[in-house]
Amino acid sequence: MNRTEDTTGLFRLGVLVSGSGSNLQSIIDSLHEGGSGIEVALVISDNLQAYGLKRATIAGIPTAVFPLGDFADRAAHDLAMADELDRHGVDLVVLAGYMLLVTPAFLKRFPRRVINLHPSLLPAFPGDTPIEDTMDYGARVTGVTVHFVDEGTDTGPIILQEAVEIKYNDTVDSLRERIHTVEHRLLPRAIELIAGGRLRFDEDNPRRVLA
């Protein structure tokens, strides 16, 4: 598929969500509507009921839904998404609470152009339940990581990290709330660094990105 010709000079994002879309909202508020030269060109979800789709509609952002059950397999699903992202001329794909792993075929369409947000200080506590795992382990500090996506599980080069203290009386919900506050600040900052061409990959350390 050919990308839509972009004559606006804007850096265009495709944001993938599965649920409430609070991190999408932080991108809309701080970048899309903030005169940053960055716009959300498309929001995609695997879930027709995702509230993130409503957030996008309110902001006048095009949306698309790709339920996994509508496709023969994951590869077909992800390639259909990639085609739609290309049609909207997307420069960077942002996984913002997207609950499916993207396939290698998808990543090949957007090499070093897919980022993810993870609620731990990677490489500690990767996977689906990092907040619960951190608390079960008895750690006193956790945090937020924004990283490029590769074919592993939360193993791609790290862009930004910020620590979050785990308080003695924290519950999973109270800790998650404070982590969300950091996520809403860190993800737009990482996008700005990428859009501004202010990052380079450290060829001697594949886990790091240099600003």
Backbone as CSV, one residue per row, in Angstrom:
resi,resn,N_x,N_y,N_z,CA_x,CA_y,CA_z,C_x,C_y,C_z
1,MET,0.829,-1.194,0.000,0.000,0.000,0.000,0.874,1.259,0.000
2,ASN,0.422,2.270,-0.719,1.139,3.529,-0.731,0.648,4.431,0.393
3,ARG,1.589,5.116,1.012,1.221,6.056,2.068,0.529,7.270,1.479
4,THR,-0.415,7.807,2.245,-1.052,9.051,1.860,-0.013,10.158,1.792
5,GLU,-0.057,10.953,0.755,0.877,12.067,0.623,0.586,13.099,1.707
6,ASP,1.582,13.439,2.496,1.423,14.394,3.583,2.029,15.722,3.187
7,THR,1.168,16.726,3.022,1.640,18.054,2.644,1.579,19.022,3.823
8,THR,1.263,18.509,5.012,1.096,19.391,6.173,2.398,19.641,6.909
9,GLY,3.392,18.784,6.726,4.633,18.901,7.469,4.543,18.395,8.891
10,LEU,3.408,17.802,9.258,3.226,17.281,10.607,3.821,15.888,10.751
11,PHE,4.273,15.570,11.946,4.712,14.218,12.291,3.467,13.454,12.723
12,ARG,3.184,12.351,12.021,1.875,11.702,12.151,1.985,10.402,12.961
13,LEU,1.088,10.280,13.928,1.062,9.127,14.811,-0.122,8.221,14.491
14,GLY,0.114,6.917,14.614,-0.957,5.944,14.674,-0.930,5.354,16.072
15,VAL,-2.036,5.462,16.798,-2.087,5.011,18.178,-3.007,3.802,18.277
16,LEU,-2.497,2.729,18.887,-3.261,1.497,19.076,-3.687,1.390,20.534
17,VAL,-4.988,1.171,20.759,-5.537,1.084,22.106,-6.454,-0.136,22.197
18,SER,-6.634,-0.615,23.432,-7.593,-1.700,23.659,-8.654,-1.341,24.691
19,GLY,-8.400,-0.305,25.499,-9.296,-0.015,26.607,-9.655,1.443,26.724
20,SER,-9.424,2.018,27.921,-9.925,3.358,28.219,-9.232,4.450,27.429
21,GLY,-7.984,4.259,27.073,-7.285,5.244,26.259,-6.825,6.472,27.021
22,SER,-6.499,6.331,28.308,-6.043,7.500,29.065,-4.707,8.013,28.540
23,ASN,-3.836,7.118,28.106,-2.570,7.572,27.528,-2.773,8.212,26.155
24,LEU,-3.742,7.724,25.405,-4.124,8.406,24.170,-4.563,9.829,24.479
25,GLN,-5.340,9.998,25.546,-5.821,11.330,25.895,-4.662,12.258,26.237
26,SER,-3.644,11.715,26.901,-2.481,12.555,27.223,-1.766,13.002,25.953
27,ILE,-1.731,12.148,24.943,-1.124,12.519,23.658,-1.973,13.583,22.963
28,ILE,-3.285,13.398,22.983,-4.181,14.378,22.367,-4.019,15.739,23.027
29,ASP,-4.027,15.739,24.365,-3.987,17.004,25.103,-2.652,17.737,24.946
30,SER,-1.550,16.998,25.009,-0.245,17.660,25.051,0.414,17.810,23.687
31,LEU,0.050,16.994,22.727,0.707,17.037,21.417,-0.262,17.359,20.285
32,HIS,-1.296,16.556,20.141,-2.209,16.692,19.001,-2.878,18.070,18.988
33,GLU,-3.258,18.554,20.165,-3.964,19.838,20.246,-3.063,20.939,20.816
34,GLY,-1.756,20.667,20.863,-0.871,21.601,21.538,0.070,22.378,20.646
35,GLY,-0.141,22.380,19.337,0.736,23.132,18.448,2.157,22.611,18.390
36,SER,2.310,21.288,18.560,3.631,20.682,18.659,4.225,20.279,17.310
37,GLY,3.430,20.349,16.255,3.870,19.808,14.971,3.663,18.312,14.880
38,ILE,2.944,17.749,15.857,2.667,16.310,15.915,1.151,16.138,15.931
39,GLU,0.643,15.210,15.132,-0.788,14.947,15.158,-1.050,13.448,15.234
40,VAL,-2.162,13.098,15.842,-2.638,11.720,15.819,-3.452,11.559,14.545
41,ALA,-2.925,10.786,13.607,-3.571,10.629,12.306,-4.623,9.536,12.315
42,LEU,-4.489,8.564,13.240,-5.397,7.419,13.258,-5.314,6.736,14.611
43,VAL,-6.464,6.310,15.123,-6.526,5.467,16.313,-7.153,4.144,15.924
44,ILE,-6.471,3.063,16.276,-6.930,1.710,15.958,-7.163,0.949,17.250
45,SER,-8.205,0.129,17.263,-8.438,-0.766,18.387,-8.840,-2.144,17.887
46,ASP,-8.560,-3.143,18.738,-9.060,-4.494,18.491,-10.418,-4.693,19.142
47,ASN,-10.884,-3.686,19.891,-12.072,-3.794,20.719,-13.061,-2.699,20.356
48,LEU,-14.196,-3.077,19.803,-15.198,-2.109,19.367,-15.692,-1.239,20.518
49,GLN,-15.640,-1.768,21.749,-16.148,-1.038,22.914,-15.078,-0.199,23.611
50,ALA,-13.888,-0.163,23.108,-12.806,0.578,23.761,-13.167,2.058,23.861
51,TYR,-13.061,2.605,25.061,-13.398,4.014,25.257,-12.397,4.928,24.538
52,GLY,-11.208,4.404,24.277,-10.236,5.181,23.517,-10.762,5.605,22.155
53,LEU,-11.627,4.802,21.550,-12.223,5.164,20.263,-13.102,6.406,20.410
54,LYS,-13.838,6.479,21.520,-14.677,7.660,21.771,-13.823,8.892,21.988
55,ARG,-12.718,8.738,22.725,-11.817,9.871,22.929,-11.326,10.414,21.577
56,ALA,-10.978,9.498,20.685,-10.502,9.915,19.366,-11.594,10.631,18.589
57,THR,-12.803,10.089,18.614,-13.920,10.695,17.884,-14.202,12.098,18.391
58,ILE,-14.178,12.285,19.705,-14.400,13.611,20.284,-13.357,14.606,19.772
59,ALA,-12.129,14.124,19.604,-11.043,14.989,19.135,-10.997,15.109,17.616
60,GLY,-11.929,14.468,16.916,-11.964,14.546,15.459,-10.910,13.712,14.761
61,ILE,-10.449,12.659,15.423,-9.392,11.797,14.884,-10.029,10.559,14.245
62,PRO,-9.634,10.183,13.037,-10.182,8.970,12.410,-9.889,7.731,13.248
63,THR,-10.803,6.772,13.216,-10.643,5.527,13.954,-10.891,4.330,13.041
64,ALA,-10.370,3.195,13.472,-10.619,1.932,12.779,-10.586,0.821,13.812
65,VAL,-11.412,-0.204,13.599,-11.492,-1.334,14.521,-11.164,-2.608,13.758
66,PHE,-10.256,-3.398,14.328,-9.825,-4.652,13.728,-9.976,-5.771,14.759
67,PRO,-11.198,-6.314,14.939,-11.364,-7.426,15.880,-10.564,-8.639,15.416
68,LEU,-9.876,-9.258,16.337,-9.011,-10.377,15.981,-9.797,-11.507,15.326
69,GLY,-11.025,-11.726,15.774,-11.832,-12.828,15.244,-12.271,-12.660,13.810
70,ASP,-12.076,-11.468,13.243,-12.476,-11.239,11.856,-11.420,-11.688,10.853
71,PHE,-10.298,-12.193,11.341,-9.182,-12.536,10.450,-8.765,-13.985,10.646
72,ALA,-8.166,-14.545,9.603,-7.782,-15.957,9.635,-6.714,-16.229,10.684
73,ASP,-5.806,-15.274,10.883,-4.748,-15.456,11.872,-4.196,-14.093,12.258
74,ARG,-3.249,-14.110,13.200,-2.690,-12.865,13.705,-1.940,-12.100,12.615
75,ALA,-1.239,-12.832,11.771,-0.477,-12.159,10.717,-1.395,-11.378,9.790
76,ALA,-2.513,-11.997,9.381,-3.461,-11.307,8.501,-4.062,-10.090,9.195
77,HIS,-4.359,-10.231,10.476,-4.905,-9.130,11.265,-3.937,-7.948,11.289
78,ASP,-2.668,-8.235,11.598,-1.696,-7.164,11.743,-1.327,-6.520,10.412
79,LEU,-1.322,-7.304,9.340,-1.023,-6.715,8.035,-2.154,-5.812,7.571
80,ALA,-3.390,-6.154,7.923,-4.516,-5.273,7.602,-4.383,-3.957,8.367
81,MET,-3.982,-4.032,9.630,-3.744,-2.810,10.395,-2.625,-1.990,9.771
82,ALA,-1.556,-2.658,9.369,-0.430,-1.958,8.761,-0.855,-1.230,7.494
83,ASP,-1.697,-1.862,6.695,-2.193,-1.214,5.484,-2.955,0.062,5.821
84,GLU,-3.790,-0.003,6.858,-4.579,1.165,7.241,-3.680,2.285,7.770
85,LEU,-2.685,1.917,8.551,-1.741,2.913,9.051,-0.984,3.571,7.905
86,ASP,-0.592,2.783,6.924,0.092,3.338,5.753,-0.815,4.302,4.995
87,ARG,-2.082,3.952,4.876,-3.019,4.829,4.165,-3.137,6.198,4.836
88,HIS,-2.872,6.236,6.125,-2.953,7.497,6.848,-1.581,8.164,7.025
89,GLY,-0.576,7.647,6.336,0.726,8.289,6.319,1.403,8.367,7.663
90,VAL,1.287,7.306,8.448,1.785,7.321,9.820,3.312,7.236,9.849
91,ASP,3.930,8.097,10.651,5.378,8.093,10.839,5.812,7.228,12.014
92,LEU,4.960,7.105,13.040,5.294,6.367,14.252,4.037,5.689,14.771
93,VAL,4.179,4.427,15.175,3.076,3.673,15.768,3.293,3.622,17.277
94,VAL,2.265,4.009,18.025,2.344,4.061,19.479,1.370,3.047,20.065
95,LEU,1.895,2.077,20.815,1.046,1.123,21.526,0.738,1.728,22.889
96,ALA,-0.489,2.185,23.073,-0.880,2.894,24.294,-2.005,2.113,24.972
97,GLY,-1.610,1.099,25.728,-2.617,0.233,26.330,-3.209,-0.747,25.331
98,TYR,-2.419,-1.131,24.349,-2.848,-2.136,23.360,-2.460,-3.499,23.896
99,MET,-3.447,-4.392,24.042,-3.245,-5.612,24.816,-2.817,-6.822,23.992
100,LEU,-2.607,-6.635,22.689,-2.134,-7.727,21.851,-0.674,-7.491,21.477
101,LEU,0.096,-8.560,21.395,1.449,-8.457,20.872,1.385,-8.298,19.359
102,VAL,2.151,-7.376,18.820,2.185,-7.228,17.369,3.164,-8.253,16.792
103,THR,2.884,-8.676,15.584,3.629,-9.760,14.959,4.899,-9.237,14.277
104,PRO,5.852,-10.142,14.025,7.058,-9.731,13.293,6.748,-9.106,11.937
105,ALA,5.713,-9.603,11.260,5.357,-9.039,9.955,4.949,-7.575,10.090
106,PHE,4.258,-7.236,11.159,3.875,-5.847,11.414,5.110,-4.990,11.667
107,LEU,6.021,-5.492,12.489,7.226,-4.734,12.817,8.094,-4.488,11.585
108,LYS,8.090,-5.427,10.654,8.872,-5.239,9.428,8.312,-4.106,8.574
109,ARG,7.021,-3.844,8.703,6.427,-2.727,7.958,6.788,-1.379,8.564
110,PHE,7.137,-1.382,9.863,7.465,-0.132,10.564,8.757,-0.315,11.363
111,PRO,9.867,-0.543,10.668,11.124,-0.823,11.383,11.561,0.342,12.250
112,ARG,11.813,0.047,13.533,12.216,1.062,14.508,11.233,2.225,14.532
113,ARG,9.970,1.938,14.291,8.938,2.982,14.291,7.713,2.554,15.092
114,VAL,7.908,1.612,16.033,6.822,1.194,16.926,7.330,1.327,18.354
115,ILE,6.580,2.046,19.204,6.981,2.189,20.599,5.858,1.703,21.513
116,ASN,6.256,1.351,22.732,5.328,0.810,23.720,5.604,1.453,25.075
117,LEU,4.591,1.425,25.911,4.664,1.937,27.274,4.483,0.758,28.221
118,HIS,5.388,0.631,29.217,5.315,-0.514,30.129,5.438,-0.036,31.573
119,PRO,4.550,-0.510,32.471,4.557,-0.032,33.854,5.517,-0.776,34.776
120,SER,6.778,-0.770,34.415,7.852,-1.228,35.301,9.152,-0.645,34.774
121,LEU,10.223,-0.805,35.549,11.544,-0.388,35.087,12.189,-1.572,34.378
122,LEU,11.880,-1.696,33.102,12.461,-2.795,32.329,13.983,-2.728,32.387
123,PRO,14.648,-3.892,32.379,14.134,-5.224,32.068,13.452,-5.954,33.220
124,ALA,13.248,-5.298,34.357,12.545,-5.943,35.468,11.050,-6.028,35.175
125,PHE,10.479,-7.170,35.484,9.036,-7.393,35.442,8.405,-7.097,34.077
126,PRO,8.850,-7.800,33.032,8.157,-7.711,31.745,6.850,-8.500,31.804
127,GLY,6.083,-8.447,30.725,4.891,-9.286,30.632,3.605,-8.555,30.947
128,ASP,2.551,-9.341,31.218,1.192,-8.816,31.300,0.812,-8.243,32.656
129,THR,1.497,-8.640,33.730,1.065,-8.237,35.075,2.231,-7.623,35.865
130,PRO,2.885,-6.610,35.335,4.092,-6.087,35.993,3.821,-5.435,37.341
131,ILE,2.691,-4.759,37.491,2.415,-4.095,38.767,2.194,-5.131,39.863
132,GLU,1.383,-6.131,39.564,1.159,-7.204,40.532,2.452,-7.951,40.836
133,ASP,3.236,-8.215,39.796,4.487,-8.956,39.991,5.462,-8.165,40.851
134,THR,5.523,-6.853,40.640,6.424,-6.009,41.416,6.047,-6.025,42.892
135,MET,4.763,-5.903,43.167,4.318,-5.892,44.556,4.496,-7.258,45.214
136,ASP,4.218,-8.321,44.479,4.405,-9.669,45.026,5.867,-9.920,45.378
137,TYR,6.758,-9.346,44.589,8.199,-9.529,44.817,8.680,-8.765,46.050
138,GLY,7.931,-7.742,46.430,8.332,-6.930,47.579,9.263,-5.798,47.232
139,ALA,9.301,-5.405,45.969,10.167,-4.301,45.560,9.709,-2.993,46.194
140,ARG,10.624,-2.090,46.409,10.307,-0.788,46.999,10.238,0.315,45.952
141,VAL,10.692,0.011,44.736,10.665,0.985,43.646,10.232,0.278,42.369
142,THR,9.370,0.915,41.619,9.024,0.450,40.282,9.108,1.655,39.356
143,GLY,8.354,1.692,38.289,8.440,2.847,37.422,7.749,2.633,36.096
144,VAL,8.134,3.443,35.141,7.550,3.431,33.803,8.684,3.424,32.785
145,THR,8.503,2.634,31.735,9.474,2.565,30.643,8.763,2.815,29.319
146,VAL,9.325,3.682,28.492,8.914,3.795,27.098,10.032,3.188,26.259
147,HIS,9.681,2.258,25.382,10.716,1.550,24.621,10.257,1.250,23.208
148,PHE,11.221,1.093,22.321,10.914,0.600,20.990,10.518,-0.873,21.080
149,VAL,9.667,-1.303,20.179,9.179,-2.679,20.176,10.013,-3.511,19.223
150,ASP,10.472,-4.663,19.721,11.117,-5.640,18.851,10.326,-6.941,18.948
151,GLU,10.900,-8.042,18.481,10.158,-9.295,18.422,10.095,-10.019,19.765
152,GLY,10.798,-9.541,20.778,10.714,-10.126,22.100,9.572,-9.515,22.908
153,THR,9.439,-9.949,24.146,8.424,-9.416,25.039,9.044,-8.344,25.921
154,ASP,8.760,-7.093,25.593,9.274,-5.949,26.354,10.806,-5.925,26.396
155,THR,11.428,-6.251,25.273,12.891,-6.337,25.216,13.519,-5.277,24.317
156,GLY,12.729,-4.410,23.718,13.279,-3.447,22.767,14.050,-2.331,23.427
157,PRO,14.807,-1.567,22.649,15.634,-0.487,23.178,14.832,0.522,23.994
158,ILE,15.371,0.878,25.147,14.679,1.763,26.082,14.918,3.225,25.691
159,ILE,13.818,3.986,25.645,13.893,5.409,25.295,13.955,6.263,26.552
160,LEU,12.976,6.104,27.427,12.901,6.863,28.670,12.410,5.963,29.800
161,GLN,12.870,6.265,31.005,12.380,5.595,32.203,12.235,6.611,33.327
162,GLU,11.288,6.352,34.212,11.144,7.170,35.418,10.704,6.258,36.564
163,ALA,11.340,6.427,37.713,11.039,5.587,38.874,9.796,6.083,39.604
164,VAL,9.106,5.129,40.233,7.953,5.408,41.080,8.141,4.631,42.385
165,GLU,8.108,5.342,43.497,8.257,4.691,44.793,7.031,3.844,45.107
166,ILE,7.260,2.668,45.680,6.165,1.836,46.175,6.028,2.110,47.672
167,LYS,4.908,2.671,48.066,4.692,3.032,49.459,4.241,1.823,50.273
168,TYR,4.474,1.908,51.579,4.195,0.775,52.473,2.727,0.350,52.386
169,ASN,1.839,1.321,52.291,0.406,1.004,52.292,-0.201,0.953,50.904
170,ASP,0.628,0.878,49.871,0.110,0.818,48.504,-0.705,-0.448,48.267
171,THR,-1.755,-0.308,47.480,-2.448,-1.435,46.868,-2.106,-1.435,45.381
172,VAL,-2.489,-2.487,44.687,-2.260,-2.518,43.238,-2.930,-1.313,42.582
173,ASP,-4.150,-0.989,43.028,-4.879,0.122,42.416,-4.234,1.466,42.710
174,SER,-3.783,1.698,43.940,-3.181,2.989,44.261,-1.842,3.165,43.549
175,LEU,-1.086,2.079,43.452,0.181,2.151,42.727,-0.062,2.363,41.240
176,ARG,-1.043,1.680,40.709,-1.347,1.843,39.284,-1.731,3.288,38.980
177,GLU,-2.466,3.921,39.873,-2.885,5.303,39.653,-1.677,6.236,39.574
178,ARG,-0.712,6.054,40.450,0.477,6.906,40.424,1.345,6.602,39.206
179,ILE,1.399,5.350,38.823,2.120,4.988,37.603,1.480,5.653,36.386
180,HIS,0.155,5.672,36.338,-0.532,6.325,35.216,-0.136,7.798,35.106
181,THR,-0.006,8.471,36.229,0.382,9.877,36.212,1.729,10.064,35.525
182,VAL,2.665,9.179,35.813,3.981,9.242,35.171,3.866,8.886,33.691
183,GLU,3.088,7.862,33.370,2.905,7.471,31.969,2.411,8.644,31.133
184,HIS,1.458,9.385,31.677,0.849,10.473,30.911,1.836,11.594,30.622
185,ARG,2.888,11.685,31.395,3.940,12.673,31.165,5.058,12.116,30.288
186,LEU,5.426,10.847,30.515,6.607,10.281,29.872,6.371,9.934,28.406
187,LEU,5.198,9.401,28.085,4.948,8.976,26.709,4.964,10.156,25.734
188,PRO,4.270,11.258,25.999,4.385,12.393,25.070,5.813,12.913,24.932
189,ARG,6.572,12.895,26.037,7.956,13.363,25.966,8.781,12.484,25.026
190,ALA,8.589,11.169,25.112,9.319,10.258,24.223,8.938,10.485,22.769
191,ILE,7.661,10.717,22.519,7.213,10.977,21.150,7.848,12.251,20.615
192,GLU,7.936,13.281,21.442,8.571,14.523,21.014,10.038,14.313,20.651
193,LEU,10.749,13.498,21.438,12.148,13.221,21.135,12.292,12.538,19.782
194,ILE,11.423,11.590,19.503,11.485,10.869,18.230,11.119,11.791,17.077
195,ALA,10.032,12.534,17.234,9.581,13.429,16.163,10.626,14.494,15.848
196,GLY,11.362,14.913,16.874,12.382,15.938,16.670,13.707,15.403,16.191
197,GLY,13.791,14.080,15.942,15.037,13.485,15.471,16.152,13.546,16.488
198,ARG,15.797,13.500,17.771,16.784,13.701,18.831,17.266,12.388,19.453
199,LEU,16.961,11.266,18.828,17.408,9.976,19.344,18.289,9.277,18.326
200,ARG,19.225,8.485,18.831,19.974,7.572,17.963,20.191,6.266,18.710
201,PHE,20.282,5.213,17.967,20.470,3.896,18.560,21.937,3.689,18.913
202,ASP,22.188,3.068,20.059,23.532,2.728,20.516,23.877,1.355,19.958
203,GLU,24.705,1.325,18.940,25.010,0.055,18.279,25.802,-0.882,19.185
204,ASP,26.444,-0.347,20.234,27.198,-1.185,21.165,26.331,-1.758,22.278
205,ASN,25.141,-1.210,22.447,24.227,-1.686,23.483,22.809,-1.650,22.932
206,PRO,22.312,-2.768,22.429,21.012,-2.783,21.748,19.847,-2.449,22.658
207,ARG,20.062,-2.405,23.984,18.980,-2.063,24.895,18.847,-0.548,25.102
208,ARG,19.748,0.231,24.557,19.757,1.658,24.851,19.519,2.512,23.604
209,VAL,18.880,3.649,23.838,18.752,4.685,22.830,19.324,5.960,23.429
210,LEU,20.094,6.690,22.642,20.781,7.877,23.154,20.070,9.147,22.671
211,ALA,19.860,10.085,23.587,19.272,11.370,23.236,20.387,12.371,22.969
